[in-house]
């Protein structure tokens, strides 16, 4: 029986179970896709996260099951580079800044965005990279 290998095409990338797989195992495109989905989800609940009527704890309870799950879904199967970890942290910091709002200096009266250390102090849960790495260990 003769097989003809010329009929096979080389596939560069394809989507399988919602995850984009590439022949070079690049995860940049998958992380980019997850962050795009996370941004869409973030913008859909942005009014809730900005509301002064909701408590910060309730806003965190909106963030973790909705936005964090969308971004981290499927990421536990891939090894993250430092660049991808940084991109995930930047996304999370942007969402947390929306939740906690700006900080006001009582003496001067100026407003400024919360820095990374201040966000870590306010958000006592594990960051997005720690969540993905802990899911990988299960």
Buried (B, 14 or more C-beta within 10 A) or exposed (E): EEEEEEEEEEEEEEEEEEBBBBEEEBBEEBBEBBBEBBBEBBEEBEEBBEEEEBEBEBBBEBBEEBBBEBBBBBBBEBEBEEEBBEBBBEBBBEBBBBBBBEBEEEEEEEEEEBEEEBBEEBBEEEBBBEBBBEEEEE
